[in-house]
Amino acid sequence: MTATVETMIGESARPKHVHIVPGMPKTHSGKTRRRVLASISTTRDTSDITTLVDRDVLEQICKLAQGQALWI
C-alpha cells in the first residue's frame, strides 16, 4: 500500500502506516472530519464529535489505530 502511494503521489508522501478502515468520520453534509482523524493518529483528544453521523466508525478507527484487531 505504501508503494502505491509512493508511485502515484511521490516518495515524499510515503506514509508510515496504512490502516484499512470500515468507514470515515463524516458530518451530516458528507464532509470528512480530517481534524478527528489527525487527533486519532496523534493520540490526542478528538474533542467535539457531535456533528458526526456514525460515531461507531470513530470507535472502530480508534481500535485499529491502537493496534487492536477488529473483526468485521
PDB file with one MODEL, atoms N, CA, C and O in Angstrom:
MODEL        1
ATOM      1  N   MET A   1       0.815  -1.185   0.000  1.00  0.00           N
ATOM      2  CA  MET A   1       0.000   0.000   0.000  1.00  0.00           C
ATOM      3  C   MET A   1       0.865   1.258   0.000  1.00  0.00           C
ATOM      4  O   MET A   1       0.565   2.218  -0.710  1.00  0.00           O
ATOM      5  N   THR A   2       1.939   1.257   0.794  1.00  0.00           N
ATOM      6  CA  THR A   2       2.794   2.439   0.807  1.00  0.00           C
ATOM      7  C   THR A   2       3.500   2.624  -0.536  1.00  0.00           C
ATOM      8  O   THR A   2       3.761   3.753  -0.952  1.00  0.00           O
ATOM      9  N   ALA A   3       3.807   1.520  -1.211  1.00  0.00           N
ATOM     10  CA  ALA A   3       4.444   1.615  -2.526  1.00  0.00           C
ATOM     11  C   ALA A   3       3.505   2.255  -3.540  1.00  0.00           C
ATOM     12  O   ALA A   3       3.953   2.992  -4.417  1.00  0.00           O
ATOM     13  N   THR A   4       2.219   1.985  -3.431  1.00  0.00           N
ATOM     14  CA  THR A   4       1.237   2.592  -4.330  1.00  0.00           C
ATOM     15  C   THR A   4       1.193   4.097  -4.135  1.00  0.00           C
ATOM     16  O   THR A   4       1.184   4.852  -5.107  1.00  0.00           O
ATOM     17  N   VAL A   5       1.164   4.533  -2.887  1.00  0.00           N
ATOM     18  CA  VAL A   5       1.158   5.974  -2.605  1.00  0.00           C
ATOM     19  C   VAL A   5       2.432   6.611  -3.144  1.00  0.00           C
ATOM     20  O   VAL A   5       2.393   7.690  -3.736  1.00  0.00           O
ATOM     21  N   GLU A   6       3.558   5.942  -2.937  1.00  0.00           N
ATOM     22  CA  GLU A   6       4.835   6.464  -3.413  1.00  0.00           C
ATOM     23  C   GLU A   6       4.855   6.580  -4.937  1.00  0.00           C
ATOM     24  O   GLU A   6       5.387   7.546  -5.484  1.00  0.00           O
ATOM     25  N   THR A   7       4.277   5.600  -5.614  1.00  0.00           N
ATOM     26  CA  THR A   7       4.250   5.613  -7.073  1.00  0.00           C
ATOM     27  C   THR A   7       3.291   6.681  -7.610  1.00  0.00           C
ATOM     28  O   THR A   7       3.624   7.401  -8.551  1.00  0.00           O
ATOM     29  N   MET A   8       2.104   6.779  -7.010  1.00  0.00           N
ATOM     30  CA  MET A   8       1.073   7.682  -7.512  1.00  0.00           C
ATOM     31  C   MET A   8       1.326   9.152  -7.150  1.00  0.00           C
ATOM     32  O   MET A   8       1.089  10.043  -7.966  1.00  0.00           O
ATOM     33  N   ILE A   9       1.803   9.399  -5.935  1.00  0.00           N
ATOM     34  CA  ILE A   9       1.953  10.782  -5.470  1.00  0.00           C
ATOM     35  C   ILE A   9       3.411  11.213  -5.415  1.00  0.00           C
ATOM     36  O   ILE A   9       3.749  12.327  -5.815  1.00  0.00           O
ATOM     37  N   GLY A  10       4.268  10.337  -4.925  1.00  0.00           N
ATOM     38  CA  GLY A  10       5.681  10.670  -4.833  1.00  0.00           C
ATOM     39  C   GLY A  10       6.276  10.145  -3.546  1.00  0.00           C
ATOM     40  O   GLY A  10       5.564   9.845  -2.588  1.00  0.00           O
ATOM     41  N   GLU A  11       7.596  10.036  -3.538  1.00  0.00           N
ATOM     42  CA  GLU A  11       8.292   9.477  -2.392  1.00  0.00           C
ATOM     43  C   GLU A  11       8.089  10.303  -1.123  1.00  0.00           C
ATOM     44  O   GLU A  11       8.061   9.751  -0.023  1.00  0.00           O
ATOM     45  N   SER A  12       7.951  11.593  -1.265  1.00  0.00           N
ATOM     46  CA  SER A  12       7.792  12.455  -0.090  1.00  0.00           C
ATOM     47  C   SER A  12       6.450  12.251   0.613  1.00  0.00           C
ATOM     48  O   SER A  12       6.292  12.660   1.763  1.00  0.00           O
ATOM     49  N   ALA A  13       5.481  11.624  -0.061  1.00  0.00           N
ATOM     50  CA  ALA A  13       4.150  11.401   0.522  1.00  0.00           C
ATOM     51  C   ALA A  13       4.010  10.012   1.126  1.00  0.00           C
ATOM     52  O   ALA A  13       2.910   9.634   1.529  1.00  0.00           O
ATOM     53  N   ARG A  14       5.094   9.237   1.202  1.00  0.00           N
ATOM     54  CA  ARG A  14       5.035   7.875   1.705  1.00  0.00           C
ATOM     55  C   ARG A  14       4.593   7.874   3.177  1.00  0.00           C
ATOM     56  O   ARG A  14       5.258   8.469   4.025  1.00  0.00           O
ATOM     57  N   PRO A  15       3.474   7.207   3.477  1.00  0.00           N
ATOM     58  CA  PRO A  15       3.004   7.163   4.866  1.00  0.00           C
ATOM     59  C   PRO A  15       3.782   6.133   5.687  1.00  0.00           C
ATOM     60  O   PRO A  15       4.311   5.163   5.144  1.00  0.00           O
ATOM     61  N   LYS A  16       3.843   6.356   7.002  1.00  0.00           N
ATOM     62  CA  LYS A  16       4.493   5.392   7.882  1.00  0.00           C
ATOM     63  C   LYS A  16       3.618   4.166   8.066  1.00  0.00           C
ATOM     64  O   LYS A  16       4.108   3.037   8.082  1.00  0.00           O
ATOM     65  N   HIS A  17       2.302   4.399   8.207  1.00  0.00           N
ATOM     66  CA  HIS A  17       1.359   3.309   8.425  1.00  0.00           C
ATOM     67  C   HIS A  17       0.133   3.536   7.550  1.00  0.00           C
ATOM     68  O   HIS A  17      -0.251   4.673   7.274  1.00  0.00           O
ATOM     69  N   VAL A  18      -0.472   2.434   7.119  1.00  0.00           N
ATOM     70  CA  VAL A  18      -1.719   2.489   6.367  1.00  0.00           C
ATOM     71  C   VAL A  18      -2.713   1.580   7.074  1.00  0.00           C
ATOM     72  O   VAL A  18      -2.433   0.403   7.300  1.00  0.00           O
ATOM     73  N   HIS A  19      -3.872   2.124   7.424  1.00  0.00           N
ATOM     74  CA  HIS A  19      -4.924   1.343   8.061  1.00  0.00           C
ATOM     75  C   HIS A  19      -6.130   1.310   7.135  1.00  0.00           C
ATOM     76  O   HIS A  19      -6.600   2.360   6.695  1.00  0.00           O
ATOM     77  N   ILE A  20      -6.630   0.134   6.838  1.00  0.00           N
ATOM     78  CA  ILE A  20      -7.852  -0.009   6.067  1.00  0.00           C
ATOM     79  C   ILE A  20      -8.998   0.008   7.079  1.00  0.00           C
ATOM     80  O   ILE A  20      -9.081  -0.859   7.949  1.00  0.00           O
ATOM     81  N   VAL A  21      -9.870   0.989   6.959  1.00  0.00           N
ATOM     82  CA  VAL A  21     -10.941   1.178   7.938  1.00  0.00           C
ATOM     83  C   VAL A  21     -12.303   0.974   7.281  1.00  0.00           C
ATOM     84  O   VAL A  21     -12.437   1.108   6.065  1.00  0.00           O
ATOM     85  N   PRO A  22     -13.318   0.649   8.092  1.00  0.00           N
ATOM     86  CA  PRO A  22     -14.646   0.370   7.547  1.00  0.00           C
ATOM     87  C   PRO A  22     -15.400   1.605   7.069  1.00  0.00           C
ATOM     88  O   PRO A  22     -16.400   1.469   6.365  1.00  0.00           O
ATOM     89  N   GLY A  23     -14.965   2.767   7.418  1.00  0.00           N
ATOM     90  CA  GLY A  23     -15.636   3.994   7.019  1.00  0.00           C
ATOM     91  C   GLY A  23     -14.840   5.190   7.486  1.00  0.00           C
ATOM     92  O   GLY A  23     -13.789   5.046   8.110  1.00  0.00           O
ATOM     93  N   MET A  24     -15.346   6.373   7.182  1.00  0.00           N
ATOM     94  CA  MET A  24     -14.680   7.609   7.574  1.00  0.00           C
ATOM     95  C   MET A  24     -15.629   8.425   8.436  1.00  0.00           C
ATOM     96  O   MET A  24     -16.842   8.388   8.231  1.00  0.00           O
ATOM     97  N   PRO A  25     -15.082   9.168   9.410  1.00  0.00           N
ATOM     98  CA  PRO A  25     -15.948  10.029  10.224  1.00  0.00           C
ATOM     99  C   PRO A  25     -16.444  11.203   9.385  1.00  0.00           C
ATOM    100  O   PRO A  25     -15.657  12.059   8.980  1.00  0.00           O
ATOM    101  N   LYS A  26     -17.728  11.239   9.130  1.00  0.00           N
ATOM    102  CA  LYS A  26     -18.299  12.278   8.277  1.00  0.00           C
ATOM    103  C   LYS A  26     -19.429  13.008   8.993  1.00  0.00           C
ATOM    104  O   LYS A  26     -20.065  12.477   9.904  1.00  0.00           O
ATOM    105  N   THR A  27     -19.657  14.245   8.550  1.00  0.00           N
ATOM    106  CA  THR A  27     -20.754  15.042   9.082  1.00  0.00           C
ATOM    107  C   THR A  27     -22.023  14.719   8.307  1.00  0.00           C
ATOM    108  O   THR A  27     -21.994  13.942   7.352  1.00  0.00           O
ATOM    109  N   HIS A  28     -23.131  15.312   8.715  1.00  0.00           N
ATOM    110  CA  HIS A  28     -24.404  15.091   8.017  1.00  0.00           C
ATOM    111  C   HIS A  28     -24.353  15.575   6.577  1.00  0.00           C
ATOM    112  O   HIS A  28     -25.072  15.056   5.723  1.00  0.00           O
ATOM    113  N   SER A  29     -23.511  16.564   6.300  1.00  0.00           N
ATOM    114  CA  SER A  29     -23.402  17.072   4.931  1.00  0.00           C
ATOM    115  C   SER A  29     -22.410  16.271   4.091  1.00  0.00           C
ATOM    116  O   SER A  29     -22.216  16.573   2.914  1.00  0.00           O
ATOM    117  N   GLY A  30     -21.773  15.244   4.684  1.00  0.00           N
ATOM    118  CA  GLY A  30     -20.880  14.373   3.928  1.00  0.00           C
ATOM    119  C   GLY A  30     -19.420  14.757   3.976  1.00  0.00           C
ATOM    120  O   GLY A  30     -18.603  14.132   3.299  1.00  0.00           O
ATOM    121  N   LYS A  31     -19.062  15.764   4.753  1.00  0.00           N
ATOM    122  CA  LYS A  31     -17.671  16.187   4.833  1.00  0.00           C
ATOM    123  C   LYS A  31     -16.898  15.263   5.767  1.00  0.00           C
ATOM    124  O   LYS A  31     -17.372  14.928   6.853  1.00  0.00           O
ATOM    125  N   THR A  32     -15.711  14.855   5.341  1.00  0.00           N
ATOM    126  CA  THR A  32     -14.854  14.024   6.179  1.00  0.00           C
ATOM    127  C   THR A  32     -14.194  14.908   7.225  1.00  0.00           C
ATOM    128  O   THR A  32     -13.672  15.974   6.899  1.00  0.00           O
ATOM    129  N   ARG A  33     -14.213  14.479   8.460  1.00  0.00           N
ATOM    130  CA  ARG A  33     -13.632  15.246   9.567  1.00  0.00           C
ATOM    131  C   ARG A  33     -12.153  14.903   9.702  1.00  0.00           C
ATOM    132  O   ARG A  33     -11.783  14.023  10.478  1.00  0.00           O
ATOM    133  N   ARG A  34     -11.316  15.595   8.950  1.00  0.00           N
ATOM    134  CA  ARG A  34      -9.877  15.345   8.977  1.00  0.00           C
ATOM    135  C   ARG A  34      -9.281  15.677  10.338  1.00  0.00           C
ATOM    136  O   ARG A  34      -8.305  15.054  10.757  1.00  0.00           O
ATOM    137  N   ARG A  35      -9.857  16.648  11.026  1.00  0.00           N
ATOM    138  CA  ARG A  35      -9.381  17.035  12.358  1.00  0.00           C
ATOM    139  C   ARG A  35      -9.479  15.842  13.313  1.00  0.00           C
ATOM    140  O   ARG A  35      -8.579  15.607  14.120  1.00  0.00           O
ATOM    141  N   VAL A  36     -10.572  15.100  13.214  1.00  0.00           N
ATOM    142  CA  VAL A  36     -10.777  13.930  14.074  1.00  0.00           C
ATOM    143  C   VAL A  36      -9.748  12.849  13.740  1.00  0.00           C
ATOM    144  O   VAL A  36      -9.186  12.233  14.645  1.00  0.00           O
ATOM    145  N   LEU A  37      -9.502  12.619  12.469  1.00  0.00           N
ATOM    146  CA  LEU A  37      -8.511  11.622  12.068  1.00  0.00           C
ATOM    147  C   LEU A  37      -7.112  12.020  12.538  1.00  0.00           C
ATOM    148  O   LEU A  37      -6.339  11.173  12.987  1.00  0.00           O
ATOM    149  N   ALA A  38      -6.790  13.304  12.434  1.00  0.00           N
ATOM    150  CA  ALA A  38      -5.492  13.780  12.903  1.00  0.00           C
ATOM    151  C   ALA A  38      -5.350  13.591  14.408  1.00  0.00           C
ATOM    152  O   ALA A  38      -4.275  13.234  14.891  1.00  0.00           O
ATOM    153  N   SER A  39      -6.419  13.825  15.143  1.00  0.00           N
ATOM    154  CA  SER A  39      -6.389  13.638  16.593  1.00  0.00           C
ATOM    155  C   SER A  39      -6.152  12.174  16.956  1.00  0.00           C
ATOM    156  O   SER A  39      -5.412  11.877  17.893  1.00  0.00           O
ATOM    157  N   ILE A  40      -6.768  11.278  16.229  1.00  0.00           N
ATOM    158  CA  ILE A  40      -6.590   9.850  16.491  1.00  0.00           C
ATOM    159  C   ILE A  40      -5.152   9.435  16.193  1.00  0.00           C
ATOM    160  O   ILE A  40      -4.551   8.685  16.962  1.00  0.00           O
ATOM    161  N   SER A  41      -4.605   9.912  15.097  1.00  0.00           N
ATOM    162  CA  SER A  41      -3.261   9.499  14.702  1.00  0.00           C
ATOM    163  C   SER A  41      -2.192  10.032  15.646  1.00  0.00           C
ATOM    164  O   SER A  41      -1.112   9.450  15.744  1.00  0.00           O
ATOM    165  N   THR A  42      -2.473  11.121  16.338  1.00  0.00           N
ATOM    166  CA  THR A  42      -1.504  11.669  17.288  1.00  0.00           C
ATOM    167  C   THR A  42      -1.893  11.364  18.726  1.00  0.00           C
ATOM    168  O   THR A  42      -1.310  11.913  19.661  1.00  0.00           O
ATOM    169  N   THR A  43      -2.875  10.492  18.906  1.00  0.00           N
ATOM    170  CA  THR A  43      -3.406  10.060  20.215  1.00  0.00           C
ATOM    171  C   THR A  43      -3.817  11.222  21.108  1.00  0.00           C
ATOM    172  O   THR A  43      -3.638  11.172  22.325  1.00  0.00           O
ATOM    173  N   ARG A  44      -4.369  12.267  20.501  1.00  0.00           N
ATOM    174  CA  ARG A  44      -4.920  13.381  21.271  1.00  0.00           C
ATOM    175  C   ARG A  44      -6.424  13.202  21.391  1.00  0.00           C
ATOM    176  O   ARG A  44      -7.012  12.340  20.739  1.00  0.00           O
ATOM    177  N   ASP A  45      -7.038  14.023  22.229  1.00  0.00           N
ATOM    178  CA  ASP A  45      -8.482  14.001  22.411  1.00  0.00           C
ATOM    179  C   ASP A  45      -9.158  14.464  21.120  1.00  0.00           C
ATOM    180  O   ASP A  45      -8.720  15.437  20.507  1.00  0.00           O
ATOM    181  N   THR A  46     -10.222  13.771  20.705  1.00  0.00           N
ATOM    182  CA  THR A  46     -10.920  14.125  19.468  1.00  0.00           C
ATOM    183  C   THR A  46     -11.833  15.331  19.641  1.00  0.00           C
ATOM    184  O   THR A  46     -12.382  15.830  18.659  1.00  0.00           O
ATOM    185  N   SER A  47     -12.002  15.800  20.847  1.00  0.00           N
ATOM    186  CA  SER A  47     -12.844  16.956  21.209  1.00  0.00           C
ATOM    187  C   SER A  47     -14.275  16.788  20.706  1.00  0.00           C
ATOM    188  O   SER A  47     -14.869  15.728  20.905  1.00  0.00           O
ATOM    189  N   ASP A  48     -14.830  17.784  20.075  1.00  0.00           N
ATOM    190  CA  ASP A  48     -16.247  17.805  19.709  1.00  0.00           C
ATOM    191  C   ASP A  48     -16.538  16.897  18.507  1.00  0.00           C
ATOM    192  O   ASP A  48     -16.049  17.133  17.402  1.00  0.00           O
ATOM    193  N   ILE A  49     -17.341  15.858  18.745  1.00  0.00           N
ATOM    194  CA  ILE A  49     -17.710  14.936  17.656  1.00  0.00           C
ATOM    195  C   ILE A  49     -19.229  14.873  17.507  1.00  0.00           C
ATOM    196  O   ILE A  49     -19.760  13.901  16.969  1.00  0.00           O
ATOM    197  N   THR A  50     -19.923  15.893  17.976  1.00  0.00           N
ATOM    198  CA  THR A  50     -21.392  15.873  17.941  1.00  0.00           C
ATOM    199  C   THR A  50     -21.944  15.928  16.528  1.00  0.00           C
ATOM    200  O   THR A  50     -23.080  15.509  16.307  1.00  0.00           O
ATOM    201  N   THR A  51     -21.186  16.426  15.566  1.00  0.00           N
ATOM    202  CA  THR A  51     -21.692  16.544  14.200  1.00  0.00           C
ATOM    203  C   THR A  51     -21.499  15.276  13.369  1.00  0.00           C
ATOM    204  O   THR A  51     -21.932  15.222  12.218  1.00  0.00           O
ATOM    205  N   LEU A  52     -20.859  14.264  13.934  1.00  0.00           N
ATOM    206  CA  LEU A  52     -20.613  13.039  13.172  1.00  0.00           C
ATOM    207  C   LEU A  52     -21.891  12.231  12.995  1.00  0.00           C
ATOM    208  O   LEU A  52     -22.726  12.157  13.897  1.00  0.00           O
ATOM    209  N   VAL A  53     -22.028  11.634  11.833  1.00  0.00           N
ATOM    210  CA  VAL A  53     -23.196  10.818  11.527  1.00  0.00           C
ATOM    211  C   VAL A  53     -23.112   9.472  12.237  1.00  0.00           C
ATOM    212  O   VAL A  53     -24.069   9.062  12.895  1.00  0.00           O
ATOM    213  N   ASP A  54     -21.986   8.780  12.113  1.00  0.00           N
ATOM    214  CA  ASP A  54     -21.825   7.431  12.650  1.00  0.00           C
ATOM    215  C   ASP A  54     -20.633   7.407  13.606  1.00  0.00           C
ATOM    216  O   ASP A  54     -19.488   7.289  13.171  1.00  0.00           O
ATOM    217  N   ARG A  55     -20.898   7.515  14.883  1.00  0.00           N
ATOM    218  CA  ARG A  55     -19.815   7.542  15.872  1.00  0.00           C
ATOM    219  C   ARG A  55     -19.199   6.160  16.079  1.00  0.00           C
ATOM    220  O   ARG A  55     -18.094   6.056  16.610  1.00  0.00           O
ATOM    221  N   ASP A  56     -19.893   5.101  15.672  1.00  0.00           N
ATOM    222  CA  ASP A  56     -19.337   3.751  15.781  1.00  0.00           C
ATOM    223  C   ASP A  56     -18.104   3.592  14.903  1.00  0.00           C
ATOM    224  O   ASP A  56     -17.164   2.886  15.269  1.00  0.00           O
ATOM    225  N   VAL A  57     -18.105   4.245  13.747  1.00  0.00           N
ATOM    226  CA  VAL A  57     -16.951   4.195  12.852  1.00  0.00           C
ATOM    227  C   VAL A  57     -15.736   4.799  13.549  1.00  0.00           C
ATOM    228  O   VAL A  57     -14.625   4.289  13.413  1.00  0.00           O
ATOM    229  N   LEU A  58     -15.939   5.862  14.280  1.00  0.00           N
ATOM    230  CA  LEU A  58     -14.851   6.507  15.004  1.00  0.00           C
ATOM    231  C   LEU A  58     -14.242   5.545  16.032  1.00  0.00           C
ATOM    232  O   LEU A  58     -13.021   5.476  16.171  1.00  0.00           O
ATOM    233  N   GLU A  59     -15.077   4.821  16.735  1.00  0.00           N
ATOM    234  CA  GLU A  59     -14.597   3.846  17.722  1.00  0.00           C
ATOM    235  C   GLU A  59     -13.798   2.740  17.040  1.00  0.00           C
ATOM    236  O   GLU A  59     -12.765   2.314  17.558  1.00  0.00           O
ATOM    237  N   GLN A  60     -14.259   2.278  15.895  1.00  0.00           N
ATOM    238  CA  GLN A  60     -13.552   1.232  15.159  1.00  0.00           C
ATOM    239  C   GLN A  60     -12.198   1.728  14.672  1.00  0.00           C
ATOM    240  O   GLN A  60     -11.213   0.991  14.724  1.00  0.00           O
ATOM    241  N   ILE A  61     -12.139   2.968  14.201  1.00  0.00           N
ATOM    242  CA  ILE A  61     -10.882   3.544  13.739  1.00  0.00           C
ATOM    243  C   ILE A  61      -9.907   3.661  14.910  1.00  0.00           C
ATOM    244  O   ILE A  61      -8.721   3.369  14.758  1.00  0.00           O
ATOM    245  N   CYS A  62     -10.389   4.080  16.061  1.00  0.00           N
ATOM    246  CA  CYS A  62      -9.535   4.183  17.253  1.00  0.00           C
ATOM    247  C   CYS A  62      -8.938   2.835  17.611  1.00  0.00           C
ATOM    248  O   CYS A  62      -7.750   2.747  17.921  1.00  0.00           O
ATOM    249  N   LYS A  63      -9.742   1.790  17.573  1.00  0.00           N
ATOM    250  CA  LYS A  63      -9.251   0.449  17.889  1.00  0.00           C
ATOM    251  C   LYS A  63      -8.180   0.003  16.896  1.00  0.00           C
ATOM    252  O   LYS A  63      -7.166  -0.575  17.288  1.00  0.00           O
ATOM    253  N   LEU A  64      -8.405   0.270  15.624  1.00  0.00           N
ATOM    254  CA  LEU A  64      -7.421  -0.115  14.604  1.00  0.00           C
ATOM    255  C   LEU A  64      -6.126   0.670  14.765  1.00  0.00           C
ATOM    256  O   LEU A  64      -5.041   0.109  14.616  1.00  0.00           O
ATOM    257  N   ALA A  65      -6.226   1.947  15.063  1.00  0.00           N
ATOM    258  CA  ALA A  65      -5.045   2.793  15.210  1.00  0.00           C
ATOM    259  C   ALA A  65      -4.230   2.408  16.445  1.00  0.00           C
ATOM    260  O   ALA A  65      -3.014   2.594  16.478  1.00  0.00           O
ATOM    261  N   GLN A  66      -4.907   1.872  17.455  1.00  0.00           N
ATOM    262  CA  GLN A  66      -4.223   1.448  18.668  1.00  0.00           C
ATOM    263  C   GLN A  66      -3.667   0.039  18.555  1.00  0.00           C
ATOM    264  O   GLN A  66      -3.082  -0.479  19.506  1.00  0.00           O
ATOM    265  N   GLY A  67      -3.846  -0.580  17.399  1.00  0.00           N
ATOM    266  CA  GLY A  67      -3.260  -1.899  17.166  1.00  0.00           C
ATOM    267  C   GLY A  67      -4.133  -3.055  17.607  1.00  0.00           C
ATOM    268  O   GLY A  67      -3.660  -4.191  17.654  1.00  0.00           O
ATOM    269  N   GLN A  68      -5.379  -2.807  17.928  1.00  0.00           N
ATOM    270  CA  GLN A  68      -6.260  -3.889  18.325  1.00  0.00           C
ATOM    271  C   GLN A  68      -6.927  -4.455  17.077  1.00  0.00           C
ATOM    272  O   GLN A  68      -7.375  -3.703  16.211  1.00  0.00           O
ATOM    273  N   ALA A  69      -6.991  -5.755  16.989  1.00  0.00           N
ATOM    274  CA  ALA A  69      -7.634  -6.395  15.845  1.00  0.00           C
ATOM    275  C   ALA A  69      -9.135  -6.137  15.890  1.00  0.00           C
ATOM    276  O   ALA A  69      -9.748  -6.156  16.958  1.00  0.00           O
ATOM    277  N   LEU A  70      -9.710  -5.900  14.733  1.00  0.00           N
ATOM    278  CA  LEU A  70     -11.132  -5.657  14.633  1.00  0.00           C
ATOM    279  C   LEU A  70     -11.711  -6.613  13.604  1.00  0.00           C
ATOM    280  O   LEU A  70     -11.301  -6.602  12.444  1.00  0.00           O
ATOM    281  N   TRP A  71     -12.648  -7.428  14.019  1.00  0.00           N
ATOM    282  CA  TRP A  71     -13.261  -8.412  13.126  1.00  0.00           C
ATOM    283  C   TRP A  71     -14.616  -7.882  12.673  1.00  0.00           C
ATOM    284  O   TRP A  71     -15.513  -7.657  13.485  1.00  0.00           O
ATOM    285  N   ILE A  72     -14.747  -7.690  11.395  1.00  0.00           N
ATOM    286  CA  ILE A  72     -15.997  -7.163  10.839  1.00  0.00           C
ATOM    287  C   ILE A  72     -16.625  -8.230   9.980  1.00  0.00           C
ATOM    288  O   ILE A  72     -17.691  -8.012   9.406  1.00  0.00           O
TER     289      ILE A  72
ENDMDL
END
